Amino acid sequence: MGAKQEIYKLMNQLVEGGKSILMISSEMEEMLGMSDRIIVLHEGRVSGEILKQDFSQERVLELASGFVEGT
C-alpha cells in the first residue's frame, strides 16, 4: 500500500471514531473522493461551499474561477 493510501486509511479511521479533519488539496479527485463538503476559495476568499450530494468538478471550477451564477 502506498503512502497516500495509508494516510487516507488513517483519516477514515479518525472520522469513523468521531474526529473531524480539515484537508487542503489542489487535487480534484482527492477532494471529491475524501470529502463530506468542500469549501472553495477564490483570490483568498471563500467563494462557496459544496455538500457531498452536490459534488461536481464543474461546480468546484466555477467557484474557484470566481464565476457566480446570475452575475
PyMOL Python script that loads the backbone (N, CA, C, O; Angstrom):
from pymol import cmd

cmd.read_pdbstr("""\
ATOM      1  N   MET A   1       0.860  -1.184   0.000  1.00  0.00           N
ATOM      2  CA  MET A   1       0.000   0.000   0.000  1.00  0.00           C
ATOM      3  C   MET A   1       0.896   1.234   0.000  1.00  0.00           C
ATOM      4  O   MET A   1       1.889   1.286   0.725  1.00  0.00           O
ATOM      5  N   GLY A   2       0.539   2.234  -0.823  1.00  0.00           N
ATOM      6  CA  GLY A   2       1.320   3.454  -0.928  1.00  0.00           C
ATOM      7  C   GLY A   2       1.095   4.394   0.246  1.00  0.00           C
ATOM      8  O   GLY A   2       0.185   4.206   1.054  1.00  0.00           O
ATOM      9  N   ALA A   3       1.941   5.400   0.319  1.00  0.00           N
ATOM     10  CA  ALA A   3       1.880   6.359   1.427  1.00  0.00           C
ATOM     11  C   ALA A   3       0.539   7.095   1.469  1.00  0.00           C
ATOM     12  O   ALA A   3      -0.045   7.259   2.540  1.00  0.00           O
ATOM     13  N   LYS A   4       0.050   7.539   0.305  1.00  0.00           N
ATOM     14  CA  LYS A   4      -1.232   8.253   0.287  1.00  0.00           C
ATOM     15  C   LYS A   4      -2.367   7.359   0.760  1.00  0.00           C
ATOM     16  O   LYS A   4      -3.234   7.802   1.513  1.00  0.00           O
ATOM     17  N   GLN A   5      -2.368   6.111   0.327  1.00  0.00           N
ATOM     18  CA  GLN A   5      -3.420   5.194   0.742  1.00  0.00           C
ATOM     19  C   GLN A   5      -3.372   4.963   2.255  1.00  0.00           C
ATOM     20  O   GLN A   5      -4.416   4.845   2.896  1.00  0.00           O
ATOM     21  N   GLU A   6      -2.183   4.898   2.819  1.00  0.00           N
ATOM     22  CA  GLU A   6      -2.044   4.749   4.276  1.00  0.00           C
ATOM     23  C   GLU A   6      -2.611   5.967   4.994  1.00  0.00           C
ATOM     24  O   GLU A   6      -3.282   5.835   6.018  1.00  0.00           O
ATOM     25  N   ILE A   7      -2.342   7.145   4.458  1.00  0.00           N
ATOM     26  CA  ILE A   7      -2.871   8.377   5.055  1.00  0.00           C
ATOM     27  C   ILE A   7      -4.389   8.406   4.955  1.00  0.00           C
ATOM     28  O   ILE A   7      -5.067   8.749   5.923  1.00  0.00           O
ATOM     29  N   TYR A   8      -4.933   8.045   3.782  1.00  0.00           N
ATOM     30  CA  TYR A   8      -6.386   8.001   3.613  1.00  0.00           C
ATOM     31  C   TYR A   8      -7.014   7.014   4.593  1.00  0.00           C
ATOM     32  O   TYR A   8      -8.056   7.301   5.183  1.00  0.00           O
ATOM     33  N   LYS A   9      -6.387   5.859   4.769  1.00  0.00           N
ATOM     34  CA  LYS A   9      -6.891   4.850   5.706  1.00  0.00           C
ATOM     35  C   LYS A   9      -6.932   5.414   7.123  1.00  0.00           C
ATOM     36  O   LYS A   9      -7.923   5.245   7.834  1.00  0.00           O
ATOM     37  N   LEU A  10      -5.861   6.081   7.529  1.00  0.00           N
ATOM     38  CA  LEU A  10      -5.809   6.691   8.863  1.00  0.00           C
ATOM     39  C   LEU A  10      -6.873   7.777   9.003  1.00  0.00           C
ATOM     40  O   LEU A  10      -7.540   7.862  10.033  1.00  0.00           O
ATOM     41  N   MET A  11      -7.033   8.606   7.973  1.00  0.00           N
ATOM     42  CA  MET A  11      -8.059   9.652   8.018  1.00  0.00           C
ATOM     43  C   MET A  11      -9.450   9.050   8.179  1.00  0.00           C
ATOM     44  O   MET A  11     -10.246   9.528   8.987  1.00  0.00           O
ATOM     45  N   ASN A  12      -9.745   7.996   7.408  1.00  0.00           N
ATOM     46  CA  ASN A  12     -11.052   7.352   7.513  1.00  0.00           C
ATOM     47  C   ASN A  12     -11.278   6.755   8.895  1.00  0.00           C
ATOM     48  O   ASN A  12     -12.392   6.813   9.415  1.00  0.00           O
ATOM     49  N   GLN A  13     -10.243   6.185   9.495  1.00  0.00           N
ATOM     50  CA  GLN A  13     -10.361   5.635  10.850  1.00  0.00           C
ATOM     51  C   GLN A  13     -10.664   6.740  11.848  1.00  0.00           C
ATOM     52  O   GLN A  13     -11.495   6.555  12.737  1.00  0.00           O
ATOM     53  N   LEU A  14     -10.009   7.881  11.718  1.00  0.00           N
ATOM     54  CA  LEU A  14     -10.250   9.008  12.624  1.00  0.00           C
ATOM     55  C   LEU A  14     -11.682   9.518  12.487  1.00  0.00           C
ATOM     56  O   LEU A  14     -12.338   9.809  13.486  1.00  0.00           O
ATOM     57  N   VAL A  15     -12.165   9.626  11.249  1.00  0.00           N
ATOM     58  CA  VAL A  15     -13.537  10.086  11.013  1.00  0.00           C
ATOM     59  C   VAL A  15     -14.534   9.093  11.601  1.00  0.00           C
ATOM     60  O   VAL A  15     -15.509   9.493  12.237  1.00  0.00           O
ATOM     61  N   GLU A  16     -14.292   7.802  11.391  1.00  0.00           N
ATOM     62  CA  GLU A  16     -15.169   6.781  11.966  1.00  0.00           C
ATOM     63  C   GLU A  16     -15.186   6.845  13.487  1.00  0.00           C
ATOM     64  O   GLU A  16     -16.169   6.459  14.120  1.00  0.00           O
ATOM     65  N   GLY A  17     -14.096   7.335  14.071  1.00  0.00           N
ATOM     66  CA  GLY A  17     -14.005   7.496  15.525  1.00  0.00           C
ATOM     67  C   GLY A  17     -14.577   8.812  16.020  1.00  0.00           C
ATOM     68  O   GLY A  17     -14.455   9.130  17.203  1.00  0.00           O
ATOM     69  N   GLY A  18     -15.203   9.591  15.127  1.00  0.00           N
ATOM     70  CA  GLY A  18     -15.865  10.821  15.538  1.00  0.00           C
ATOM     71  C   GLY A  18     -15.023  12.078  15.399  1.00  0.00           C
ATOM     72  O   GLY A  18     -15.458  13.150  15.822  1.00  0.00           O
ATOM     73  N   LYS A  19     -13.852  11.982  14.830  1.00  0.00           N
ATOM     74  CA  LYS A  19     -12.982  13.142  14.651  1.00  0.00           C
ATOM     75  C   LYS A  19     -13.331  13.874  13.362  1.00  0.00           C
ATOM     76  O   LYS A  19     -13.915  13.297  12.444  1.00  0.00           O
ATOM     77  N   SER A  20     -12.966  15.142  13.305  1.00  0.00           N
ATOM     78  CA  SER A  20     -13.112  15.935  12.085  1.00  0.00           C
ATOM     79  C   SER A  20     -11.730  16.196  11.518  1.00  0.00           C
ATOM     80  O   SER A  20     -10.750  16.298  12.257  1.00  0.00           O
ATOM     81  N   ILE A  21     -11.660  16.304  10.209  1.00  0.00           N
ATOM     82  CA  ILE A  21     -10.389  16.537   9.532  1.00  0.00           C
ATOM     83  C   ILE A  21     -10.558  17.688   8.553  1.00  0.00           C
ATOM     84  O   ILE A  21     -11.521  17.732   7.786  1.00  0.00           O
ATOM     85  N   LEU A  22      -9.623  18.607   8.586  1.00  0.00           N
ATOM     86  CA  LEU A  22      -9.560  19.677   7.606  1.00  0.00           C
ATOM     87  C   LEU A  22      -8.434  19.319   6.648  1.00  0.00           C
ATOM     88  O   LEU A  22      -7.268  19.271   7.039  1.00  0.00           O
ATOM     89  N   MET A  23      -8.783  19.071   5.400  1.00  0.00           N
ATOM     90  CA  MET A  23      -7.793  18.685   4.397  1.00  0.00           C
ATOM     91  C   MET A  23      -7.728  19.783   3.345  1.00  0.00           C
ATOM     92  O   MET A  23      -8.754  20.234   2.835  1.00  0.00           O
ATOM     93  N   ILE A  24      -6.513  20.205   3.031  1.00  0.00           N
ATOM     94  CA  ILE A  24      -6.306  21.203   1.987  1.00  0.00           C
ATOM     95  C   ILE A  24      -5.650  20.495   0.816  1.00  0.00           C
ATOM     96  O   ILE A  24      -4.618  19.842   0.970  1.00  0.00           O
ATOM     97  N   SER A  25      -6.256  20.628  -0.355  1.00  0.00           N
ATOM     98  CA  SER A  25      -5.742  19.917  -1.524  1.00  0.00           C
ATOM     99  C   SER A  25      -6.069  20.686  -2.792  1.00  0.00           C
ATOM    100  O   SER A  25      -7.083  21.379  -2.874  1.00  0.00           O
ATOM    101  N   SER A  26      -5.200  20.553  -3.772  1.00  0.00           N
ATOM    102  CA  SER A  26      -5.482  21.103  -5.095  1.00  0.00           C
ATOM    103  C   SER A  26      -5.783  19.976  -6.080  1.00  0.00           C
ATOM    104  O   SER A  26      -5.956  20.226  -7.273  1.00  0.00           O
ATOM    105  N   GLU A  27      -5.845  18.742  -5.591  1.00  0.00           N
ATOM    106  CA  GLU A  27      -6.128  17.586  -6.437  1.00  0.00           C
ATOM    107  C   GLU A  27      -7.624  17.292  -6.423  1.00  0.00           C
ATOM    108  O   GLU A  27      -8.188  16.935  -5.389  1.00  0.00           O
ATOM    109  N   MET A  28      -8.256  17.447  -7.578  1.00  0.00           N
ATOM    110  CA  MET A  28      -9.705  17.311  -7.698  1.00  0.00           C
ATOM    111  C   MET A  28     -10.195  15.936  -7.236  1.00  0.00           C
ATOM    112  O   MET A  28     -11.111  15.854  -6.417  1.00  0.00           O
ATOM    113  N   GLU A  29      -9.604  14.868  -7.744  1.00  0.00           N
ATOM    114  CA  GLU A  29     -10.062  13.521  -7.380  1.00  0.00           C
ATOM    115  C   GLU A  29      -9.950  13.285  -5.881  1.00  0.00           C
ATOM    116  O   GLU A  29     -10.826  12.659  -5.283  1.00  0.00           O
ATOM    117  N   GLU A  30      -8.884  13.779  -5.275  1.00  0.00           N
ATOM    118  CA  GLU A  30      -8.686  13.627  -3.835  1.00  0.00           C
ATOM    119  C   GLU A  30      -9.786  14.355  -3.064  1.00  0.00           C
ATOM    120  O   GLU A  30     -10.353  13.806  -2.119  1.00  0.00           O
ATOM    121  N   MET A  31     -10.085  15.582  -3.465  1.00  0.00           N
ATOM    122  CA  MET A  31     -11.134  16.348  -2.781  1.00  0.00           C
ATOM    123  C   MET A  31     -12.487  15.664  -2.902  1.00  0.00           C
ATOM    124  O   MET A  31     -13.198  15.495  -1.911  1.00  0.00           O
ATOM    125  N   LEU A  32     -12.840  15.270  -4.125  1.00  0.00           N
ATOM    126  CA  LEU A  32     -14.153  14.667  -4.349  1.00  0.00           C
ATOM    127  C   LEU A  32     -14.272  13.309  -3.668  1.00  0.00           C
ATOM    128  O   LEU A  32     -15.356  12.932  -3.224  1.00  0.00           O
ATOM    129  N   GLY A  33     -13.166  12.571  -3.581  1.00  0.00           N
ATOM    130  CA  GLY A  33     -13.204  11.239  -3.001  1.00  0.00           C
ATOM    131  C   GLY A  33     -13.129  11.185  -1.494  1.00  0.00           C
ATOM    132  O   GLY A  33     -13.639  10.245  -0.884  1.00  0.00           O
ATOM    133  N   MET A  34     -12.500  12.178  -0.877  1.00  0.00           N
ATOM    134  CA  MET A  34     -12.255  12.112   0.566  1.00  0.00           C
ATOM    135  C   MET A  34     -13.130  13.050   1.396  1.00  0.00           C
ATOM    136  O   MET A  34     -13.117  12.967   2.624  1.00  0.00           O
ATOM    137  N   SER A  35     -13.874  13.923   0.766  1.00  0.00           N
ATOM    138  CA  SER A  35     -14.558  14.992   1.496  1.00  0.00           C
ATOM    139  C   SER A  35     -16.049  14.738   1.703  1.00  0.00           C
ATOM    140  O   SER A  35     -16.694  14.033   0.927  1.00  0.00           O
ATOM    141  N   ASP A  36     -16.571  15.331   2.769  1.00  0.00           N
ATOM    142  CA  ASP A  36     -18.011  15.379   3.005  1.00  0.00           C
ATOM    143  C   ASP A  36     -18.577  16.702   2.504  1.00  0.00           C
ATOM    144  O   ASP A  36     -19.746  16.799   2.131  1.00  0.00           O
ATOM    145  N   ARG A  37     -17.718  17.717   2.508  1.00  0.00           N
ATOM    146  CA  ARG A  37     -18.066  19.013   1.938  1.00  0.00           C
ATOM    147  C   ARG A  37     -16.778  19.701   1.519  1.00  0.00           C
ATOM    148  O   ARG A  37     -15.703  19.427   2.050  1.00  0.00           O
ATOM    149  N   ILE A  38     -16.912  20.590   0.565  1.00  0.00           N
ATOM    150  CA  ILE A  38     -15.754  21.296   0.033  1.00  0.00           C
ATOM    151  C   ILE A  38     -16.010  22.792   0.146  1.00  0.00           C
ATOM    152  O   ILE A  38     -17.047  23.292  -0.291  1.00  0.00           O
ATOM    153  N   ILE A  39     -15.058  23.496   0.733  1.00  0.00           N
ATOM    154  CA  ILE A  39     -15.081  24.952   0.782  1.00  0.00           C
ATOM    155  C   ILE A  39     -14.094  25.420  -0.282  1.00  0.00           C
ATOM    156  O   ILE A  39     -12.921  25.049  -0.251  1.00  0.00           O
ATOM    157  N   VAL A  40     -14.566  26.232  -1.219  1.00  0.00           N
ATOM    158  CA  VAL A  40     -13.732  26.677  -2.334  1.00  0.00           C
ATOM    159  C   VAL A  40     -13.344  28.137  -2.120  1.00  0.00           C
ATOM    160  O   VAL A  40     -14.167  28.968  -1.738  1.00  0.00           O
ATOM    161  N   LEU A  41     -12.063  28.426  -2.376  1.00  0.00           N
ATOM    162  CA  LEU A  41     -11.562  29.794  -2.272  1.00  0.00           C
ATOM    163  C   LEU A  41     -11.296  30.362  -3.657  1.00  0.00           C
ATOM    164  O   LEU A  41     -10.921  29.642  -4.582  1.00  0.00           O
ATOM    165  N   HIS A  42     -11.498  31.663  -3.780  1.00  0.00           N
ATOM    166  CA  HIS A  42     -11.136  32.412  -4.985  1.00  0.00           C
ATOM    167  C   HIS A  42     -10.481  33.699  -4.519  1.00  0.00           C
ATOM    168  O   HIS A  42     -11.088  34.481  -3.787  1.00  0.00           O
ATOM    169  N   GLU A  43      -9.244  33.921  -4.942  1.00  0.00           N
ATOM    170  CA  GLU A  43      -8.477  35.103  -4.557  1.00  0.00           C
ATOM    171  C   GLU A  43      -8.454  35.286  -3.039  1.00  0.00           C
ATOM    172  O   GLU A  43      -8.595  36.401  -2.537  1.00  0.00           O
ATOM    173  N   GLY A  44      -8.276  34.180  -2.318  1.00  0.00           N
ATOM    174  CA  GLY A  44      -8.120  34.227  -0.862  1.00  0.00           C
ATOM    175  C   GLY A  44      -9.395  34.353  -0.062  1.00  0.00           C
ATOM    176  O   GLY A  44      -9.347  34.476   1.162  1.00  0.00           O
ATOM    177  N   ARG A  45     -10.531  34.324  -0.725  1.00  0.00           N
ATOM    178  CA  ARG A  45     -11.817  34.433  -0.028  1.00  0.00           C
ATOM    179  C   ARG A  45     -12.705  33.241  -0.358  1.00  0.00           C
ATOM    180  O   ARG A  45     -12.614  32.662  -1.440  1.00  0.00           O
ATOM    181  N   VAL A  46     -13.561  32.888   0.591  1.00  0.00           N
ATOM    182  CA  VAL A  46     -14.492  31.779   0.360  1.00  0.00           C
ATOM    183  C   VAL A  46     -15.472  32.178  -0.739  1.00  0.00           C
ATOM    184  O   VAL A  46     -16.172  33.183  -0.627  1.00  0.00           O
ATOM    185  N   SER A  47     -15.511  31.383  -1.794  1.00  0.00           N
ATOM    186  CA  SER A  47     -16.446  31.657  -2.881  1.00  0.00           C
ATOM    187  C   SER A  47     -17.642  30.709  -2.856  1.00  0.00           C
ATOM    188  O   SER A  47     -18.625  30.928  -3.564  1.00  0.00           O
ATOM    189  N   GLY A  48     -17.559  29.647  -2.034  1.00  0.00           N
ATOM    190  CA  GLY A  48     -18.702  28.755  -1.931  1.00  0.00           C
ATOM    191  C   GLY A  48     -18.408  27.492  -1.153  1.00  0.00           C
ATOM    192  O   GLY A  48     -17.256  27.144  -0.893  1.00  0.00           O
ATOM    193  N   GLU A  49     -19.480  26.822  -0.793  1.00  0.00           N
ATOM    194  CA  GLU A  49     -19.425  25.544  -0.086  1.00  0.00           C
ATOM    195  C   GLU A  49     -20.261  24.551  -0.885  1.00  0.00           C
ATOM    196  O   GLU A  49     -21.368  24.863  -1.325  1.00  0.00           O
ATOM    197  N   ILE A  50     -19.720  23.359  -1.064  1.00  0.00           N
ATOM    198  CA  ILE A  50     -20.432  22.317  -1.815  1.00  0.00           C
ATOM    199  C   ILE A  50     -20.572  21.095  -0.917  1.00  0.00           C
ATOM    200  O   ILE A  50     -19.578  20.593  -0.392  1.00  0.00           O
ATOM    201  N   LEU A  51     -21.788  20.619  -0.740  1.00  0.00           N
ATOM    202  CA  LEU A  51     -22.039  19.413   0.034  1.00  0.00           C
ATOM    203  C   LEU A  51     -21.858  18.186  -0.845  1.00  0.00           C
ATOM    204  O   LEU A  51     -22.000  18.262  -2.065  1.00  0.00           O
ATOM    205  N   LYS A  52     -21.544  17.059  -0.224  1.00  0.00           N
ATOM    206  CA  LYS A  52     -21.208  15.825  -0.948  1.00  0.00           C
ATOM    207  C   LYS A  52     -22.219  15.477  -2.047  1.00  0.00           C
ATOM    208  O   LYS A  52     -21.827  15.102  -3.152  1.00  0.00           O
ATOM    209  N   GLN A  53     -23.517  15.600  -1.746  1.00  0.00           N
ATOM    210  CA  GLN A  53     -24.526  15.225  -2.732  1.00  0.00           C
ATOM    211  C   GLN A  53     -24.511  16.142  -3.957  1.00  0.00           C
ATOM    212  O   GLN A  53     -25.101  15.808  -4.985  1.00  0.00           O
ATOM    213  N   ASP A  54     -23.842  17.297  -3.856  1.00  0.00           N
ATOM    214  CA  ASP A  54     -23.792  18.252  -4.963  1.00  0.00           C
ATOM    215  C   ASP A  54     -22.411  18.335  -5.622  1.00  0.00           C
ATOM    216  O   ASP A  54     -22.188  19.196  -6.473  1.00  0.00           O
ATOM    217  N   PHE A  55     -21.481  17.448  -5.239  1.00  0.00           N
ATOM    218  CA  PHE A  55     -20.123  17.492  -5.785  1.00  0.00           C
ATOM    219  C   PHE A  55     -20.116  17.332  -7.299  1.00  0.00           C
ATOM    220  O   PHE A  55     -20.786  16.459  -7.850  1.00  0.00           O
ATOM    221  N   SER A  56     -19.353  18.185  -7.952  1.00  0.00           N
ATOM    222  CA  SER A  56     -19.027  18.012  -9.367  1.00  0.00           C
ATOM    223  C   SER A  56     -17.776  18.831  -9.648  1.00  0.00           C
ATOM    224  O   SER A  56     -17.544  19.869  -9.030  1.00  0.00           O
ATOM    225  N   GLN A  57     -16.984  18.352 -10.580  1.00  0.00           N
ATOM    226  CA  GLN A  57     -15.788  19.094 -10.967  1.00  0.00           C
ATOM    227  C   GLN A  57     -16.172  20.458 -11.514  1.00  0.00           C
ATOM    228  O   GLN A  57     -15.491  21.451 -11.258  1.00  0.00           O
ATOM    229  N   GLU A  58     -17.256  20.506 -12.260  1.00  0.00           N
ATOM    230  CA  GLU A  58     -17.691  21.754 -12.855  1.00  0.00           C
ATOM    231  C   GLU A  58     -17.995  22.804 -11.806  1.00  0.00           C
ATOM    232  O   GLU A  58     -17.599  23.960 -11.952  1.00  0.00           O
ATOM    233  N   ARG A  59     -18.704  22.409 -10.732  1.00  0.00           N
ATOM    234  CA  ARG A  59     -19.067  23.371  -9.683  1.00  0.00           C
ATOM    235  C   ARG A  59     -17.828  23.867  -8.951  1.00  0.00           C
ATOM    236  O   ARG A  59     -17.720  25.057  -8.655  1.00  0.00           O
ATOM    237  N   VAL A  60     -16.895  22.971  -8.657  1.00  0.00           N
ATOM    238  CA  VAL A  60     -15.656  23.373  -7.992  1.00  0.00           C
ATOM    239  C   VAL A  60     -14.926  24.398  -8.855  1.00  0.00           C
ATOM    240  O   VAL A  60     -14.465  25.422  -8.351  1.00  0.00           O
ATOM    241  N   LEU A  61     -14.821  24.123 -10.153  1.00  0.00           N
ATOM    242  CA  LEU A  61     -14.106  25.028 -11.060  1.00  0.00           C
ATOM    243  C   LEU A  61     -14.816  26.369 -11.210  1.00  0.00           C
ATOM    244  O   LEU A  61     -14.159  27.407 -11.297  1.00  0.00           O
ATOM    245  N   GLU A  62     -16.156  26.362 -11.242  1.00  0.00           N
ATOM    246  CA  GLU A  62     -16.901  27.613 -11.295  1.00  0.00           C
ATOM    247  C   GLU A  62     -16.562  28.493 -10.098  1.00  0.00           C
ATOM    248  O   GLU A  62     -16.261  29.677 -10.250  1.00  0.00           O
ATOM    249  N   LEU A  63     -16.614  27.904  -8.912  1.00  0.00           N
ATOM    250  CA  LEU A  63     -16.342  28.663  -7.689  1.00  0.00           C
ATOM    251  C   LEU A  63     -14.884  29.095  -7.616  1.00  0.00           C
ATOM    252  O   LEU A  63     -14.595  30.210  -7.181  1.00  0.00           O
ATOM    253  N   ALA A  64     -13.969  28.241  -8.031  1.00  0.00           N
ATOM    254  CA  ALA A  64     -12.551  28.560  -7.973  1.00  0.00           C
ATOM    255  C   ALA A  64     -12.180  29.674  -8.957  1.00  0.00           C
ATOM    256  O   ALA A  64     -11.227  30.419  -8.728  1.00  0.00           O
ATOM    257  N   SER A  65     -12.938  29.784 -10.050  1.00  0.00           N
ATOM    258  CA  SER A  65     -12.645  30.817 -11.045  1.00  0.00           C
ATOM    259  C   SER A  65     -13.334  32.139 -10.733  1.00  0.00           C
ATOM    260  O   SER A  65     -13.075  33.146 -11.392  1.00  0.00           O
ATOM    261  N   GLY A  66     -14.211  32.141  -9.730  1.00  0.00           N
ATOM    262  CA  GLY A  66     -14.924  33.364  -9.366  1.00  0.00           C
ATOM    263  C   GLY A  66     -16.249  33.521 -10.073  1.00  0.00           C
ATOM    264  O   GLY A  66     -16.919  34.539  -9.902  1.00  0.00           O
ATOM    265  N   PHE A  67     -16.646  32.535 -10.865  1.00  0.00           N
ATOM    266  CA  PHE A  67     -17.921  32.592 -11.555  1.00  0.00           C
ATOM    267  C   PHE A  67     -19.052  32.496 -10.537  1.00  0.00           C
ATOM    268  O   PHE A  67     -19.072  31.595  -9.697  1.00  0.00           O
ATOM    269  N   VAL A  68     -19.987  33.429 -10.621  1.00  0.00           N
ATOM    270  CA  VAL A  68     -21.157  33.393  -9.743  1.00  0.00           C
ATOM    271  C   VAL A  68     -22.380  33.474 -10.636  1.00  0.00           C
ATOM    272  O   VAL A  68     -22.505  34.397 -11.440  1.00  0.00           O
ATOM    273  N   GLU A  69     -23.292  32.502 -10.498  1.00  0.00           N
ATOM    274  CA  GLU A  69     -24.494  32.465 -11.332  1.00  0.00           C
ATOM    275  C   GLU A  69     -25.290  33.753 -11.142  1.00  0.00           C
ATOM    276  O   GLU A  69     -25.411  34.275 -10.034  1.00  0.00           O
ATOM    277  N   GLY A  70     -25.829  34.247 -12.257  1.00  0.00           N
ATOM    278  CA  GLY A  70     -26.696  35.416 -12.182  1.00  0.00           C
ATOM    279  C   GLY A  70     -25.965  36.738 -12.240  1.00  0.00           C
ATOM    280  O   GLY A  70     -26.596  37.791 -12.152  1.00  0.00           O
ATOM    281  N   THR A  71     -24.612  36.714 -12.390  1.00  0.00           N
ATOM    282  CA  THR A  71     -23.890  37.983 -12.484  1.00  0.00           C
ATOM    283  C   THR A  71     -23.229  38.118 -13.823  1.00  0.00           C
ATOM    284  O   THR A  71     -22.572  39.124 -14.089  1.00  0.00           O
TER     285      THR A  71
END
""", "prot")
cmd.dss("prot")
cmd.show_as("cartoon", "prot")
cmd.util.cbc("prot")
cmd.orient("prot")
